Amino acid sequence: MTPAEMARQCVKAMDSARELGLPIEDANIILVFPKGWKSKGGFPRGKLACENSQGERVRYFKAMNVLAWLAANGLVDVQVEVAK
């Protein structure tokens, strides 16, 4: 998954939360990591959902934190639009 795809998933999760009347801070995304994967410095800590027999780990993350990390590291350009 590219940083742009990850950012789109974050925005989609936050938009869905807003449409349902939930706080966007509670929006989550799910990511699957291969066995032995190590996160880069400062990457948000996710919560482990499960681990399969091949060692892959499924974790969920706060969408806002992942999007902020992507922007802070210059991997995506975030532009804010005011909803009408």
N, C-alpha and C positions, 0 to 999 in steps of 0.2 A: 504494500500500500504506500502510495506516495504521500508526502506531506499535504499536498493539495487535496487529495482524496480524504485524508484523515480530517482536515479542516472542514470539508463539506459535510462529513458525518457529524462533526461537532455542532455545526450550524443547524443541520437538520434535526438533531436531537433537541437543541434549545428551542427551535421554532415549534416543534411538536409539543414540548412542555408548555410553551406559552399558549398555544392553541387550546390545550386542555385545561388551562387555567392554573397550571402548576408553576412554582418558582423555577426560573431557568437555571438557578444555581443547583437544582436537584437533578438536572438532565445528565444522563450517563451515556457513554459509548462502551461497547465491548470490543476488546482486541485480543487476538490469539497470538501467542509468542511461542517460537520453537524452543525445544530443549536447549538449555545453556545460554539463552539470550540474556544479555546484560544491558540495562538501560543506560542511556547517556546521562551525564551530570544534570541534575535538576529536573529530570523527567518526573511528572507527577506520580505519586504512589497510587497504584490501583488496589482494588480488593480482589483477592483470588476467588473466582467462582468455581473452578474445577481444574483438575489436571488429568490428562488422559494417559493411557498405558504407554504411549510413545514419548511421554515427557512434555508434551505441549501444554501450555498453561493458558487458560481463559481468564482474563481479568476485566473488571469494569472500572472505568475512570470517570471523574467529573468532566463533562464535555468542556466546560468553561476553562478548567485548569489546563487541559490538553491544548485547547486553542490558544490560550495565553502563552504556553511554553513554545508552541510553534512560532508565534509572532515574535516573542522575545529572542528567539534564536535565529531570526531572519529567514525562516523556512517558508513562511507565507506572509502576505500583506493583507492585513485586516482593515476593512473599510466599514464604517458604521453608517447605516441608513436609518433615518427616522421613519417609523411606520406612520401612515396617515390614517 
